[in-house]
Amino acid sequence: MASRADRAPFPMTAGQASMYFADQKATNSRSYNAPSILDVHAPLTCAHLKEACRTFARRTPTLRLRMGIDEWTGEVVQWFTDDEPDVEILDLTDAATDTFDRLVEERSARPFETDEGPLSRLLVVSRGPRRTTLVSINHHLVVDGTSFETLVRRLGAAVADTLPQQPEDAYRRLVDRVRRIAHDGHEEAQAHWTARLPRGTSLRPWRTGPGATKAGGDGRLDLALPPEAGAGLTAAASAAGVSTFALFASAVHRALPVEDAGVSAVCAAASVRPQGNSTVPGYFVQEVPLIADPATGGSLRELAVRSAPLWRSDLRQRHFPLVELLPRVTESDSPAPTRLTSVLLSYREGDRAIRWTENGIRFSSRLLRRYPSAKSELCVTAVRSREALDVEVQWGCGLPVGLGASFGDSLRRELETLCPVE
């Protein structure tokens, strides 16, 4: 491993520091590993593709980041090394698709050593005479939702021998800009959150009942929504005068398996990346708590209309460190209390899959692959594409048994109410 002296360390953003410490405290650190998968449709050798992976890493500085505690200041810092990620070659010629999926899940589940260790690794998987799949597995500290497409397109360019070198300073300048924006707006954001989330706020606890007081295991549920669910969500949001995100977040609040009294919180993943910097991979996300009071009654649309203006204000203050908001919430006396970060929501609009040709080579990628396990008690990932609304629910071992599947069923019913009826 290259020593830290080889590259001058520089500070992290507040969101990066929060993610670093979350990983350090996590009982299951594989939750933060994200695979990006690129199919190469051409008769290329594994040796050629392995060298392309190395070029990809050399010319994409984010993949060579290291992170750790500065021994002089005690702050979390990051720096670049010249070390390249490991590249593993595997042969799955003529193997079934589920064999490949299990392989990716198993390799993605292998933890990274986030304290000064590498945060990326690559696989070259031969799947036939004209098809090879490249897998870039990265810790969440170096990749966010905006970066998935950037990474696979850069990987494709490396295979096609058209990849430009990205300067390390481009990433450093982006980090500096995010830190300046947070610093300049800190006073305004603090005033906002002091009013929005008063100290001593109590969140609704998880619902209790037969067998629901003890924690269950990890679980995952892909909601089997009808094809018209996405169009229904968009049409209903337009009719109500709110964004599709606000309507979807309202559905999540209404479906939460929590007690009736009090407010609930859903932490939405909001990008703090300034516009015009989407070509630089990295992690530039902050969790923003969206507070709601579904117990006041009303329809799903009414909850969205009531909450949307407040949530817009919350999201405008997305640079404020979430760690400064956590002490404002008082845990319930319930045997199954929720926390401010118990429910994580990721919603984005765009294509699930992309295809392109570069330098005569055909590429395809299914974006936004699932994480190996839930990052919190309850995680909701939604992608609204032109064709459909894809929703995945994951839950961790901290959620009382049975509530993850119950929530998934409730969320499905909420969304189905928006489907147009013939």
C-alpha positions, 0 to 999 in steps of 0.5 A: 500500500502506498503511504499517505506521504505519497499524496497530501491528504485533504479534508472530506465533506460532512456527508463523506465523514458521516458515511465513513463513521457509519461504516466504522460502526456498522455491524455489517459493512457490506451494506455499503458496497455497490456493484456497477456492471457493464456487458461488453458484446465483442470478441475481446480477450480477458487479457485485453479487458483486464488491461482496460480495467487497469487503465480505467483505474489509472485514469479515474482517480476516485477509484484510487482514494484512501480514507482514514484519521489524520494522526495530528488533527483527529479529522477524517481525511482522504488522499490518492495513491498510485495503487490500482484496484485488484482485477479478478478474471473468472470464466462463467461461459454458458453458465445460467444468469442466476449463477452470475447474479450469485457471483456478483452478490457474493463478491459484492458482500466481501467487505472493504477495509475503509480505514486506509484500505482500497475502496474498489475492485474489479471483475472480468467475467467471461460469459461466452465467445462474444460476451464478457461482463465487467464488474466494478465493485466500489464502496459507497464512499467513492460512488453515489447514485449520480456516479453509476452511469459515469462509471460504466461509461468510463469503463466502456471508454477504457475498453474502447481505448477512448478514455481520457485521463481525469485529473485528481484536482477535478475531484479535489475542487469538487470536494472543496466547493461542496465544503464551501457551500456547506460552510457559507449556508450553515447559519441559515440551515441551522435556523431552519432545522432548529425550527423544523426539528425542535430538540426533544422531538419524539418519533413514532416507534415501530409497531409492536405485537405478537412476535414483533418486539424482537429483531428479525434478519435481513430481507428484501422485497421487489414490489410487483407493481403493475406496469401502469403504476409509474404513469399513475404516480406521475398523473396523480402528482400532476393533478395534486400539484406536487412532485412525483417524489413528494407523492412517493415519499408520502406513500412511504410515510403512510405505509410505515409499520409504526404506532399511530401517535406522533410524527414519522421521519424518512431520511431521503438521499439528496445530492449535494453535488453542484450542477455541472460536476456530474462527470466526476465520480464520488460520494456527494450525498446527504441524508435529509429527514422529511418529517410528516404527521400521517396520523392527522388523517386524509388521503395520500394526495392530501398528505403530499399536498400538506407536506410537499412545501415543507419537504422542499424547504428541507431539501434546500437545506440539504448541506447541513450535517445530519450528525448535528440533527441526530441529538434533537430526536428523543428515543421512545420508551418503546421496546422497538424505538425508531431513530432519525435514520431508521428509514432511508429513501432513495428515489430517482428518475431515469433509465434502468438500462443503457446501451451504446456503441463506442469505437465499434464495440457494443456496450450495455448496462443495467444501472442501479444494482442492488446493495448486498444488504440494507444500510438501515432498519428499512430502506426503500429504493425507487426508480421511475423510468419511462416504462415503469416504477421499480421499487425495492424494499430492504430491511436490516436485522434491527427491524422487528420481525415481520415488519419489513414484509408488512411494510412492503405489502402496505406500500404496494397497496398505497401505490396501487391506489394511484393506478388508473382504473379502466 
